[in-house]
Amino acid sequence: MAKSKLPAAGASQAQHFPQIFPQLPILGSDRAIWTGISLEYHRQPPFETAEYAIASYQIGINLGQNLLLERKIDGKWETSQVLPGAIGLCPFNLSHQLRWHGEMNLLSLNLEHEFLVRSALELFNTDRVELLWPMGFQDPLIQQIGLALKAEAQSDGGGSRLYAETMANALAVHLLRHYSTQGTRNFECKGGMCQHKLQLVKDYINDYLERELSLDELAAIAQLSPYHFSRAFKQSVGISPHQYVIQQRVERAKQLLLQGKMSLSEIAIACGFTHQSHLNRHFKRITGVTPKTLLKF
């Protein structure tokens, strides 16, 4: 995998983005006179960037296929399997590094700090903005805004300024309400997590049991910080998110075992276990019997 040199400003790239990728963007909003937001659309080969920070809030939307993406923050690498349409947030001036495997088809929105602060003053009466930075989560509204701005940037005139600023305002309010430390406080319910949020998380877990699910990813579905999500989930369900995922994987494995169409090793992978022994250990711990013993009943 190629590795970048130190990032430098690229005159041919959009005004607000440093040159961190090996290839220039396919599309940018530099032709338009947009206030508060800018846009780039990329197709990039497998690559590893240098460590960089952007003096704004960056929202990345995966418009391609499944992508293995790694991100380094505070010296620690985290890995996510980024699905089509999945989103990642990178807050203001956060130093980080990226590497990815396979072609990256990325729509990148860049929201200016001053624009977000103005929205925060209106919503929360404070200019202190602290966004979370989950990676690989789904949010239909963010995706819809991104695609609308992409289409606007592709228009003959480079896009309407009023339309772009309207979209930017909607995006800023959404981020502050759902992905800021101020906004997430409003989504905790007494006695645990709100029922509809809890059901969204459970449905997401069951839809993607075979994947390596992250706490940030699940917290983003619930629109809570990881810390508040863990506490609210355990209060609502009685066990931690990790324990719940293991339980659901074992339950799925039981169903597949009884169908009799797959081998134990195939079932282990299909349910998100790393190997057959991993499945056997958790299966016996939760059910009291091994998978083979269950088949004898």
C-alpha positions as CSV (number, residue, x, y, z in Angstrom):
1,M,0.0,0.0,0.0
2,A,1.3,3.4,-0.9
3,K,2.0,5.9,1.8
4,S,1.7,9.6,1.6
5,K,4.2,12.3,2.4
6,L,3.3,15.2,4.7
7,P,0.1,16.8,3.5
8,A,0.4,20.0,1.6
9,A,-2.2,22.4,0.2
10,G,-3.1,21.6,-3.4
11,A,-3.9,24.6,-5.7
12,S,-6.0,22.4,-7.9
13,Q,-8.0,20.9,-5.1
14,A,-11.0,22.5,-3.4
15,Q,-10.2,25.5,-1.3
16,H,-11.0,23.9,2.1
17,F,-9.3,20.5,1.8
18,P,-5.6,19.7,2.3
19,Q,-4.0,17.4,-0.3
20,I,-4.0,14.1,1.6
21,F,-5.0,11.6,-1.1
22,P,-2.9,10.3,-3.9
23,Q,-5.3,11.4,-6.6
24,L,-7.2,14.7,-7.2
25,P,-11.0,14.6,-6.6
26,I,-13.4,13.8,-9.4
27,L,-15.7,16.6,-8.2
28,G,-15.4,19.6,-6.0
29,S,-17.6,22.6,-5.0
30,D,-14.8,25.1,-5.7
31,R,-16.7,26.4,-8.7
32,A,-19.6,27.4,-6.4
33,I,-19.8,30.3,-4.0
34,W,-21.0,28.3,-1.0
35,T,-20.8,29.6,2.6
36,G,-20.3,27.3,5.5
37,I,-19.8,24.1,3.6
38,S,-17.7,22.6,0.8
39,L,-17.7,19.2,-0.9
40,E,-15.3,16.8,-2.7
41,Y,-16.1,13.5,-4.4
42,H,-13.2,11.0,-4.6
43,R,-12.3,7.6,-6.1
44,Q,-9.0,6.7,-4.5
45,P,-6.8,3.5,-4.7
46,P,-5.6,1.6,-1.5
47,F,-3.5,4.1,0.4
48,E,-2.2,5.2,3.8
49,T,-2.2,8.9,4.6
50,A,0.2,10.9,6.7
51,E,-1.2,12.2,10.0
52,Y,-3.3,15.3,9.4
53,A,-5.9,17.6,10.8
54,I,-8.5,19.8,9.2
55,A,-9.7,23.1,10.6
56,S,-13.3,22.2,10.1
57,Y,-15.7,19.2,10.6
58,Q,-15.5,16.5,8.0
59,I,-18.3,14.1,7.1
60,G,-17.3,11.1,4.9
61,I,-20.0,9.0,3.1
62,N,-19.1,5.7,1.5
63,L,-20.6,5.7,-2.0
64,G,-18.8,2.5,-3.0
65,Q,-18.7,-1.1,-1.9
66,N,-17.7,-2.6,1.4
67,L,-14.4,-1.1,2.5
68,L,-12.0,-2.1,5.3
69,L,-11.0,1.3,6.8
70,E,-8.5,1.9,9.6
71,R,-8.2,5.2,11.5
72,K,-5.6,6.2,14.0
73,I,-6.5,8.6,16.8
74,D,-4.3,9.3,19.9
75,G,-1.9,6.7,18.8
76,K,-4.5,3.9,18.6
77,W,-5.7,2.3,15.4
78,E,-9.4,1.3,15.1
79,T,-10.7,-0.8,12.2
80,S,-14.2,-0.7,10.7
81,Q,-15.8,-2.6,7.9
82,V,-17.5,0.3,6.2
83,L,-20.7,-0.7,4.4
84,P,-22.2,1.1,1.4
85,G,-23.8,4.4,2.6
86,A,-21.9,4.3,5.9
87,I,-20.7,7.5,7.4
88,G,-17.7,8.7,9.4
89,L,-17.3,11.9,11.3
90,C,-14.0,13.7,12.0
91,P,-14.3,16.7,14.4
92,F,-12.6,20.1,14.2
93,N,-8.7,20.0,14.3
94,L,-8.5,16.4,15.3
95,S,-5.2,14.9,14.3
96,H,-5.7,11.5,12.8
97,Q,-4.4,9.1,10.1
98,L,-6.3,6.8,7.6
99,R,-5.5,3.7,5.6
100,W,-7.9,1.6,3.5
101,H,-7.8,-1.5,1.5
102,G,-9.5,-1.5,-1.9
103,E,-10.8,1.4,-3.9
104,M,-12.4,4.1,-1.8
105,N,-15.4,5.8,-3.3
106,L,-15.9,8.8,-0.9
107,L,-18.1,11.8,-0.7
108,S,-16.6,14.2,1.7
109,L,-18.5,17.2,3.2
110,N,-16.6,19.9,5.0
111,L,-18.6,22.0,7.5
112,E,-16.9,25.2,8.8
113,H,-16.4,25.6,12.5
114,E,-17.9,29.1,12.6
115,F,-21.0,27.8,10.9
116,L,-21.5,25.0,13.4
117,V,-20.8,27.4,16.3
118,R,-23.6,29.7,15.1
119,S,-26.0,26.8,15.0
120,A,-24.9,25.8,18.5
121,L,-25.6,29.3,19.9
122,E,-29.2,29.1,18.5
123,L,-29.8,25.5,19.7
124,F,-28.0,25.3,23.1
125,N,-27.1,29.0,23.8
126,T,-23.4,28.1,23.9
127,D,-20.5,28.5,21.5
128,R,-18.7,25.4,22.9
129,V,-19.1,22.7,20.3
130,E,-17.9,19.1,20.8
131,L,-18.8,16.6,18.2
132,L,-18.4,12.8,18.6
133,W,-16.4,11.0,15.9
134,P,-18.1,7.6,15.2
135,M,-17.1,5.7,12.1
136,G,-19.0,3.3,9.9
137,F,-22.6,4.1,11.0
138,Q,-25.7,4.6,9.0
139,D,-27.7,7.9,8.9
140,P,-30.2,8.3,6.0
141,L,-30.6,12.0,6.6
142,I,-26.8,12.8,6.3
143,Q,-26.6,10.5,3.3
144,Q,-29.5,12.3,1.6
145,I,-28.0,15.8,2.3
146,G,-24.7,14.6,0.9
147,L,-26.2,13.3,-2.3
148,A,-28.3,16.4,-2.7
149,L,-25.2,18.6,-2.4
150,K,-23.3,16.4,-4.8
151,A,-26.0,16.7,-7.4
152,E,-26.1,20.5,-6.9
153,A,-22.3,20.7,-7.3
154,Q,-22.6,18.8,-10.6
155,S,-25.2,21.3,-12.0
156,D,-24.2,23.6,-14.8
157,G,-23.9,26.7,-12.6
158,G,-21.9,24.9,-9.9
159,G,-24.9,24.9,-7.5
160,S,-27.2,27.4,-5.9
161,R,-25.7,29.1,-2.9
162,L,-29.0,29.4,-1.1
163,Y,-29.7,25.7,-1.6
164,A,-26.3,24.7,-0.4
165,E,-26.5,26.9,2.7
166,T,-30.0,25.5,3.5
167,M,-28.6,22.0,3.3
168,A,-25.6,23.0,5.4
169,N,-27.8,24.5,8.1
170,A,-29.9,21.3,8.2
171,L,-26.7,19.2,8.5
172,A,-25.3,21.4,11.3
173,V,-28.5,21.2,13.3
174,H,-28.7,17.4,12.8
175,L,-25.1,16.9,13.9
176,L,-25.5,19.0,17.0
177,R,-28.7,17.3,18.1
178,H,-27.5,13.7,17.5
179,Y,-23.7,13.7,17.5
180,S,-22.6,16.3,19.9
181,T,-22.0,16.0,23.7
182,Q,-24.7,18.7,24.2
183,G,-27.3,17.0,22.0
184,T,-26.8,13.4,23.1
185,R,-27.8,14.3,26.7
186,N,-31.3,14.9,25.4
187,F,-31.7,11.3,24.2
188,E,-31.3,9.4,27.5
189,C,-34.6,8.4,29.0
190,K,-35.2,7.7,32.7
191,G,-34.7,4.0,33.4
192,G,-32.5,3.5,30.4
193,M,-32.7,3.9,26.6
194,C,-35.8,5.1,24.8
195,Q,-37.7,2.1,23.5
196,H,-37.6,3.1,19.8
197,K,-33.8,3.7,20.0
198,L,-33.2,0.4,21.7
199,Q,-35.2,-1.4,19.0
200,L,-33.1,0.3,16.3
201,V,-29.9,-0.9,18.0
202,K,-31.2,-4.5,18.4
203,D,-32.4,-4.6,14.8
204,Y,-29.0,-3.3,13.6
205,I,-27.1,-6.0,15.7
206,N,-29.3,-8.8,14.2
207,D,-28.8,-7.5,10.7
208,Y,-25.0,-7.4,11.0
209,L,-24.3,-10.2,13.5
210,E,-21.6,-11.6,11.2
211,R,-19.6,-8.4,11.4
212,E,-17.2,-7.1,14.0
213,L,-19.5,-4.5,15.6
214,S,-17.9,-1.6,17.4
215,L,-19.2,0.4,20.4
216,D,-19.0,3.7,18.5
217,E,-21.1,2.2,15.7
218,L,-23.9,1.0,18.0
219,A,-23.8,4.2,20.0
220,A,-24.2,6.2,16.7
221,I,-27.4,4.2,15.9
222,A,-28.8,5.2,19.3
223,Q,-27.5,8.8,18.8
224,L,-25.7,8.7,22.1
225,S,-22.0,9.0,23.1
226,P,-20.4,5.6,23.6
227,Y,-20.2,6.2,27.4
228,H,-23.9,7.0,27.7
229,F,-24.9,4.3,25.3
230,S,-23.2,1.6,27.3
231,R,-24.9,2.7,30.5
232,A,-28.3,3.2,29.0
233,F,-28.2,-0.1,27.1
234,K,-27.2,-2.1,30.2
235,Q,-29.9,-0.4,32.3
236,S,-32.5,-1.3,29.6
237,V,-31.4,-4.8,28.8
238,G,-29.7,-5.9,31.9
239,I,-26.4,-6.9,30.2
240,S,-23.7,-5.0,28.4
241,P,-23.8,-4.5,24.6
242,H,-21.0,-6.9,24.1
243,Q,-22.8,-9.6,26.1
244,Y,-26.0,-9.0,24.2
245,V,-24.2,-9.4,20.9
246,I,-22.7,-12.7,22.0
247,Q,-26.1,-14.0,23.2
248,Q,-27.7,-13.1,19.8
249,R,-24.8,-14.9,18.0
250,V,-25.4,-18.0,20.0
251,E,-29.1,-17.8,19.4
252,R,-28.5,-17.5,15.6
253,A,-26.1,-20.4,15.8
254,K,-28.8,-22.6,17.4
255,Q,-31.2,-21.8,14.6
256,L,-28.6,-22.6,11.9
257,L,-27.6,-25.8,13.7
258,L,-31.2,-27.1,13.8
259,Q,-31.6,-26.3,10.1
260,G,-28.7,-28.8,9.4
261,K,-27.5,-27.1,6.2
262,M,-24.1,-25.8,7.3
263,S,-21.0,-27.2,9.0
264,L,-20.0,-25.9,12.5
265,S,-17.1,-23.9,11.1
266,E,-19.5,-22.3,8.5
267,I,-22.0,-21.4,11.2
268,A,-19.3,-19.9,13.4
269,I,-18.2,-17.5,10.7
270,A,-21.8,-16.7,9.6
271,C,-22.7,-15.7,13.2
272,G,-19.6,-13.5,13.8
273,F,-17.4,-15.8,15.7
274,T,-13.7,-15.9,14.7
275,H,-13.6,-19.7,14.5
276,Q,-15.4,-22.9,15.6
277,S,-13.7,-23.1,19.0
278,H,-14.8,-19.5,19.7
279,L,-18.4,-20.6,18.9
280,N,-18.1,-23.7,21.1
281,R,-16.8,-21.8,24.1
282,H,-19.6,-19.2,24.1
283,F,-22.3,-21.7,23.1
284,K,-21.5,-24.0,26.1
285,R,-21.2,-21.0,28.5
286,I,-24.6,-19.7,27.5
287,T,-26.6,-22.9,26.8
288,G,-24.8,-25.4,29.1
289,V,-24.1,-27.8,26.2
290,T,-21.9,-27.9,23.2
291,P,-23.3,-27.4,19.7
292,K,-22.8,-31.1,18.9
293,T,-24.6,-32.1,22.1
294,L,-27.6,-29.9,21.1
295,L,-27.9,-31.9,17.8
296,K,-28.3,-35.2,19.7
297,F,-31.4,-34.0,21.5
